């Protein structure tokens, strides 16, 4: 039996994903993990440009749907956290008891998020009268202000978003982009006059997520989270999960329907056209740098990153060949660069005094979609040699190269989508089902394979879900947006249902 292949340029083989992923984020110069606080990486220029381009996709969707960008403070006073804690604890307890939240007394509530935030207790050498914390998300500061901004039905809907850093005291193993303590975070918060307005917003959020995922060339599983995995402050939660190549799922986007549950706690009401006061209904939509983690993990290979054209910091790198032989080479290189820049491409000219092979290695690691060579022989034929990061080379005429480049980038994006879908589909398997043991306990019919996501019909209770999760060691993602076309027996109860669900090991 042959051993593992030798790593190229220090890159482990992607088949060992747990070694490959943390190595490639540094080798490709996305981040530097040596900052002396766990889970707080230093963003390098290439990684930050990639993230900024992803932010650009989010801003595009926000502009298309009428959201306005805001920027709320980083520090939140403790009394606002207490207000959120009381609300969330009440909702959580009511959900567990199966009663209306209004039936619970204040003294039945428990504390919520104090252990998950970073605290600020001093200003200089002075103890603060009211301790503050670094925002984990921004419900409390935003809704405090929303209550001041919303007065009448004319102020609605209010559609806001911000892209900021948030902070969570993460105690699990950190991993760049996937699980960190300082999070590059996108959050949209909306306020509506009624439940129907919030319902429509959730549908709009779902459409925006899929538009962004299309540009990132990422397939996803979209599910309504089970009750116990719903954010306690939400009426329900929907999420998009990317299946990573090691079979684990990565939650990359969530959108929550709050109904009017937060309005009472934050006195968020409006005056209707008939003069009556009514509570507002709200939604939130969140994404983070996990999107970049999904791009890195899904598309990269043994040779480095493969950046989708929409978020590649450099879409085309032009490399002059043997420019010392013919001075016209550099003229042609810069002419092509200027033409491509004018056409809106992100272009870089690599004039380093290195062999072409070394340059190819470097840009291959960084995942640049197109690498263009121009040398004396190319000038003689008025053409250039193009290497495509997903594979293959083409000799193309310099005249009209703009159009050729656009077609190549579109084709590459299609290839990435197809490859990613094939990988994801290959990791989703049909759940093998249960058999009854001697004491009527349910036993999985076949061993659960680590690295697979299992698809099943499930329409059971919370206790049935507990049996499912404990017997498999996996987590129920929730009800899929795409039901089974025909009724199928529930994996636990046997009752016919069209509810398609997935169980997986999650990041």
C-alpha positions in Angstrom: 0.0 0.0 0.0 1.4 3.4 -1.0 1.6 6.2 1.6 0.0 9.6 1.3 1.2 11.8 -1.5 3.8 14.4 -0.6 2.4 17.8 0.2 2.9 20.5 -2.5 4.4 23.8 -1.4 3.5 22.8 2.2 -0.2 22.1 1.4 -1.5 18.9 2.9 -3.7 16.7 0.6 -7.3 17.8 0.8 -8.3 14.3 1.5 -7.1 15.1 5.0 -9.5 18.0 5.3 -8.8 18.7 8.9 -5.1 19.3 8.1 -5.7 20.9 4.7 -8.1 23.6 5.8 -6.1 25.3 8.6 -3.0 25.1 6.5 -4.4 26.6 3.3 -5.9 29.7 4.9 -2.4 30.7 5.9 -0.4 29.4 2.9 -2.8 31.3 0.6 -2.2 34.4 2.7 -5.8 34.9 3.8 -5.1 35.3 7.5 -2.2 35.1 10.1 -3.3 33.1 13.1 -0.3 34.1 15.3 -2.1 36.9 17.1 -1.9 36.2 20.8 -5.6 35.8 21.4 -7.3 32.5 20.5 -9.9 32.8 17.8 -8.9 36.3 16.7 -6.9 36.1 13.5 -5.3 38.9 11.6 -6.9 39.5 8.2 -4.3 39.7 5.5 -5.0 41.9 2.4 -5.9 39.0 0.1 -8.4 37.5 2.7 -9.8 40.9 3.5 -10.4 41.8 -0.2 -12.2 38.4 -0.6 -14.4 39.2 2.3 -15.1 42.7 1.1 -16.2 41.3 -2.2 -18.6 39.0 -0.4 -19.9 42.0 1.6 -20.4 43.6 -1.8 -22.8 40.8 -2.8 -24.7 41.4 0.4 -24.8 45.2 -0.1 -26.1 44.6 -3.7 -29.0 42.5 -2.3 -29.7 45.0 0.4 -29.9 47.8 -2.2 -32.1 45.7 -4.4 -34.6 45.1 -1.6 -34.7 48.6 0.0 -32.5 48.1 3.1 -30.5 51.0 4.4 -27.1 50.6 6.0 -26.6 51.7 9.6 -23.8 51.5 12.1 -24.7 50.9 15.7 -22.3 51.1 18.7 -20.0 48.3 19.7 -20.6 48.7 23.5 -24.0 47.8 25.0 -24.9 48.6 28.6 -25.7 45.7 30.9 -29.3 46.8 31.6 -30.1 46.2 27.9 -28.7 42.7 28.1 -30.9 42.1 31.1 -33.9 43.2 29.1 -33.0 40.8 26.4 -32.3 38.0 28.9 -35.7 38.4 30.5 -37.4 38.2 27.1 -35.4 35.3 25.8 -35.6 33.3 29.0 -39.4 33.8 29.0 -39.8 32.7 25.4 -37.5 29.7 26.1 -39.4 28.7 29.2 -42.8 29.1 27.5 -41.6 27.0 24.5 -40.5 24.2 26.9 -43.8 24.4 28.8 -45.9 24.7 25.7 -47.7 27.8 27.0 -48.1 31.4 25.9 -45.2 33.5 27.0 -47.6 36.0 28.7 -48.6 33.3 31.1 -45.2 33.2 32.8 -44.3 35.5 35.7 -41.0 37.5 35.6 -39.7 35.6 38.6 -39.9 32.4 36.7 -37.3 33.6 34.2 -33.6 32.8 34.2 -30.6 34.7 33.1 -29.5 34.3 29.4 -26.4 35.3 27.7 -24.0 36.7 30.4 -21.5 33.8 29.9 -21.3 34.3 26.2 -20.1 37.9 26.0 -17.0 40.0 26.7 -17.4 42.4 29.5 -16.0 46.0 29.9 -16.1 47.0 33.6 -13.6 49.9 33.7 -13.1 53.2 31.9 -9.5 54.0 32.5 -9.0 53.3 36.2 -12.6 54.0 37.1 -15.2 51.3 37.7 -18.1 51.8 35.4 -21.5 52.5 37.1 -23.1 50.2 34.6 -20.9 47.4 33.1 -20.9 47.1 29.3 -20.3 44.3 26.9 -19.1 43.9 23.3 -22.0 43.2 21.0 -22.6 39.4 20.2 -25.3 40.6 17.8 -27.3 43.9 17.8 -30.9 43.2 18.8 -30.7 45.2 22.0 -29.0 48.4 20.7 -31.0 48.4 17.5 -34.4 47.8 19.0 -33.8 50.4 21.7 -33.4 52.9 18.8 -36.1 51.4 16.7 -38.6 52.2 19.5 -37.6 55.9 19.1 -37.7 55.9 15.3 -41.0 54.1 14.7 -44.1 56.2 15.6 -46.8 55.6 12.9 -47.6 53.2 10.1 -45.9 55.7 7.8 -42.5 54.7 9.3 -43.0 51.1 8.3 -41.5 48.9 7.0 -38.1 49.8 8.5 -35.4 47.8 6.8 -31.8 48.1 8.1 -28.5 46.3 8.0 -25.0 46.7 9.2 -21.6 44.9 8.5 -19.6 45.0 11.7 -17.4 42.9 14.0 -19.2 41.0 16.8 -17.7 39.2 19.7 -18.5 35.8 21.3 -16.7 34.1 24.1 -16.2 30.9 22.1 -15.0 28.0 24.3 -14.9 25.4 21.6 -11.9 24.7 19.3 -11.5 27.7 17.0 -11.0 27.5 13.2 -10.4 30.4 10.9 -13.7 31.8 9.5 -15.7 28.9 10.8 -15.5 29.3 14.6 -13.8 32.5 15.9 -14.2 34.9 18.8 -14.2 38.1 16.7 -16.6 37.6 13.9 -17.0 39.6 10.7 -20.7 39.8 10.7 -23.6 40.9 8.5 -27.0 41.4 10.1 -30.2 42.8 8.7 -33.1 43.8 11.0 -36.6 44.7 9.8 -39.7 46.1 11.4 -43.2 45.5 9.9 -46.8 46.5 10.7 -48.0 42.9 10.8 -47.2 39.3 10.6 -47.9 39.2 6.8 -45.2 41.9 6.3 -42.7 39.8 8.3 -43.7 36.7 6.4 -42.9 38.4 3.1 -39.6 39.5 4.4 -38.6 36.0 5.3 -39.3 35.0 1.7 -37.3 37.9 0.5 -34.4 36.9 2.8 -34.5 33.3 1.4 -34.3 34.7 -2.2 -31.3 37.0 -1.2 -29.4 34.1 0.3 -29.8 31.9 -2.8 -28.6 34.8 -5.0 -25.5 35.2 -2.9 -24.9 31.4 -2.8 -25.2 31.3 -6.6 -22.4 33.9 -7.0 -20.3 31.9 -4.4 -21.0 28.7 -6.4 -22.2 27.0 -3.3 -25.1 24.6 -3.0 -26.9 24.5 0.3 -29.4 22.7 2.4 -32.2 25.1 3.5 -34.1 24.0 6.6 -36.5 25.2 9.2 -34.6 24.5 12.4 -36.3 22.2 14.9 -37.8 24.0 17.9 -35.0 23.2 20.3 -32.4 24.6 17.8 -34.4 27.8 17.1 -33.0 31.0 18.5 -35.0 31.3 21.7 -36.1 34.9 20.8 -37.5 33.7 17.4 -40.9 32.4 16.5 -39.0 30.2 14.0 -35.6 30.0 12.4 -34.5 29.0 8.9 -30.9 28.3 7.9 -28.8 27.6 4.9 -26.1 24.9 5.5 -23.2 24.1 3.2 -21.9 20.5 3.2 -18.2 20.7 3.5 -16.0 18.1 1.8 -15.5 16.2 5.1 -19.2 15.7 5.4 -19.8 18.2 8.1 -22.3 20.9 7.6 -21.5 24.6 8.0 -24.4 27.0 8.8 -23.7 30.1 6.7 -26.9 32.0 6.9 -29.9 32.3 9.2 -33.1 34.2 9.0 -35.5 34.5 12.0 -39.1 35.4 12.2 -39.7 37.2 15.5 -43.4 37.9 15.1 -44.2 40.5 17.7 -42.3 38.8 20.5 -39.7 41.5 20.9 -42.0 44.4 20.5 -43.4 44.2 24.0 -40.0 44.1 25.7 -38.7 47.1 23.7 -41.9 49.1 23.5 -41.8 48.9 19.8 -45.3 49.9 18.6 -46.9 52.2 16.0 -50.1 54.1 15.5 -52.2 52.7 12.8 -54.2 54.8 10.3 -57.3 54.5 12.6 -55.4 55.9 15.6 -55.0 52.6 17.4 -51.6 51.4 18.9 -50.3 48.1 17.6 -47.1 46.0 18.2 -44.6 45.8 15.4 -43.5 42.5 13.9 -39.8 41.9 13.2 -37.3 39.7 11.4 -33.5 39.3 11.3 -31.1 37.9 8.7 -27.5 37.0 9.6 -24.4 35.9 7.7 -20.7 36.0 8.6 -17.2 35.2 7.4 -18.3 31.6 7.4 -19.2 32.3 3.8 -15.5 32.7 3.0 -14.8 29.5 5.0 -17.3 27.7 2.9 -15.7 29.0 -0.3 -12.3 28.0 0.8 -13.4 24.5 2.0 -15.6 23.6 -0.9 -13.8 24.8 -3.9 -10.1 24.5 -3.0 -7.9 21.5 -4.0 -4.5 20.0 -3.4 -2.9 22.9 -5.2 -4.6 25.7 -3.2 -7.6 27.9 -3.3 -10.0 28.2 -6.2 -11.8 31.5 -6.0 -15.2 31.9 -7.6 -14.9 34.8 -10.1 -17.5 37.0 -8.3 -15.3 37.2 -5.2 -11.8 36.6 -6.5 -9.6 39.6 -5.5 -7.7 39.1 -8.7 -9.7 37.6 -11.5 -7.0 37.7 -14.1 -3.2 37.8 -13.6 -1.1 38.6 -16.6 2.4 37.3 -16.8 5.0 38.6 -19.3 7.2 35.9 -20.7 10.8 36.7 -22.0 10.1 40.4 -21.9 13.9 40.9 -22.1 13.9 39.4 -25.6 11.2 41.7 -27.0 10.3 45.1 -25.4 7.0 44.9 -27.1 5.9 42.2 -24.7 5.5 44.7 -21.8 3.7 47.1 -24.1 1.2 44.4 -25.0 0.8 43.3 -21.3 0.0 46.8 -20.1 -2.3 47.5 -23.0 -4.2 44.3 -22.2 -4.3 45.1 -18.5 -5.6 48.6 -19.2 -8.3 47.2 -21.5 -9.4 44.6 -19.0 -9.4 47.1 -16.1 -11.5 49.5 -18.1 -14.0 46.7 -18.8 -14.4 46.1 -15.0 -12.2 43.1 -14.4 -9.9 42.8 -11.4 -6.4 42.4 -13.0 -2.9 42.2 -11.8 0.3 42.2 -13.8 3.1 40.0 -12.3 6.3 41.6 -13.3 8.4 39.8 -10.7 11.8 38.5 -11.8 10.8 34.8 -11.3 10.5 31.8 -13.6 7.0 31.4 -15.1 6.6 28.1 -13.2 7.1 29.9 -9.8 4.5 32.5 -10.7 2.0 29.9 -11.8 2.5 28.1 -8.5 1.9 31.3 -6.5 -1.3 32.3 -8.3 -2.6 28.7 -8.4 -2.3 28.7 -4.5 -4.3 31.9 -4.4 -6.9 30.5 -6.7 -6.8 33.2 -9.3 -9.4 32.2 -12.0 -7.4 33.0 -15.1 -3.6 33.2 -15.6 -2.6 34.8 -18.9 0.9 34.5 -20.5 2.1 36.9 -23.2 5.5 36.3 -24.8 7.3 37.0 -28.1 5.7 34.0 -29.8 2.3 35.1 -28.6 2.8 38.5 -30.0 3.8 37.0 -33.3 0.3 35.4 -33.5 -1.5 38.3 -31.7 -2.7 35.8 -29.1 -2.1 34.8 -25.4 -2.1 31.6 -23.5 -4.7 31.3 -20.8 -4.6 28.8 -17.9 -7.9 28.2 -16.2 -7.8 27.4 -12.5 -10.5 24.7 -12.8 -8.3 23.0 -15.4 -7.3 23.4 -19.0 -5.5 25.9 -21.2 -6.6 27.9 -24.3 -4.7 30.0 -26.9 -6.9 33.0 -27.5 -6.6 36.1 -29.7 -5.7 39.3 -28.0 -8.3 41.1 -30.1 -11.6 40.9 -28.3 -10.1 39.2 -25.2 -12.6 41.1 -23.0 -15.4 38.9 -24.4 -13.3 35.8 -24.2 -12.4 36.5 -20.6 -16.0 37.0 -19.6 -17.0 33.7 -21.2 -14.2 31.9 -19.5 -15.1 33.3 -16.1 -18.8 32.5 -16.5 -17.8 28.9 -17.6 -15.5 28.5 -14.6 -18.3 29.6 -12.3 -20.6 27.0 -13.9 -17.9 24.4 -13.4 -17.5 25.3 -9.8 -21.3 25.1 -9.2 -21.4 21.7 -10.9 -18.4 20.3 -9.1 -19.7 21.6 -5.7 -23.1 20.1 -6.3 -21.5 16.7 -7.2 -19.4 16.8 -4.0 -22.5 17.7 -1.9 -24.7 15.1 -3.6 -22.1 12.4 -3.0 -22.0 13.1 0.7 -25.8 12.8 1.2 -27.0 9.3 1.8 -30.3 7.7 2.6 -30.7 7.0 6.3 -30.5 3.2 6.8 -33.5 3.1 9.2 -34.0 1.4 12.5 -34.6 -2.2 13.7 -36.1 -3.1 17.1 -33.9 -4.6 19.7 -34.9 -7.3 22.2 -36.2 -4.7 24.6 -38.1 -2.8 21.8 -35.4 -0.1 21.7 -34.5 1.2 18.2 -31.2 0.3 16.8 -29.7 1.8 13.6 -30.0 -0.8 10.9 -26.4 -0.1 9.6 -23.4 1.6 11.1 -23.4 5.4 10.8 -20.5 6.4 8.6 -18.6 9.5 9.7 -18.5 12.1 7.0 -21.9 11.4 5.6 -25.1 13.6 5.8 -28.2 11.4 6.0 -31.5 12.2 4.4 -34.7 10.8 5.9 -38.4 11.3 6.3 -39.2 12.5 9.8 -42.4 13.7 11.4 -41.9 12.7 14.9 -42.1 14.4 18.3 -39.2 16.0 20.3 -38.7 12.7 22.1 -38.5 10.9 18.7 -35.9 13.4 17.6 -34.0 12.7 20.7 -33.9 9.0 19.9 -32.8 9.8 16.4 -29.9 12.1 17.5 -28.7 9.9 20.4 -28.8 6.7 18.4 -26.8 8.3 15.5 -24.6 10.8 17.3 -25.7 13.3 14.6 -27.8 16.5 14.8 -31.1 17.1 13.1 -30.9 20.1 10.8 -34.6 20.5 10.5 -37.3 20.4 7.9 -36.0 20.9 4.3 -37.5 23.5 2.0 -37.8 20.7 -0.6 -40.3 18.0 0.7 -40.4 14.5 -0.7 -42.7 14.3 -3.8 -44.5 11.3 -2.3 -45.4 10.3 1.3 -42.6 8.3 2.9 -42.6 6.5 6.2 -41.1 8.5 9.1 -37.8 7.0 10.2 -38.9 6.7 13.8 -42.7 6.5 13.9 -43.4 4.9 10.5 -46.2 7.5 9.9 -46.3 8.6 6.2 -45.0 12.1 5.6 -43.5 14.3 2.9 -41.3 16.1 5.4 -37.7 15.7 4.2 -35.1 16.2 6.9 -31.3 15.8 7.3 -29.1 14.7 10.1 -25.4 15.5 10.1 -22.3 16.4 12.2 -22.3 20.2 12.3 -19.5 22.7 12.8 
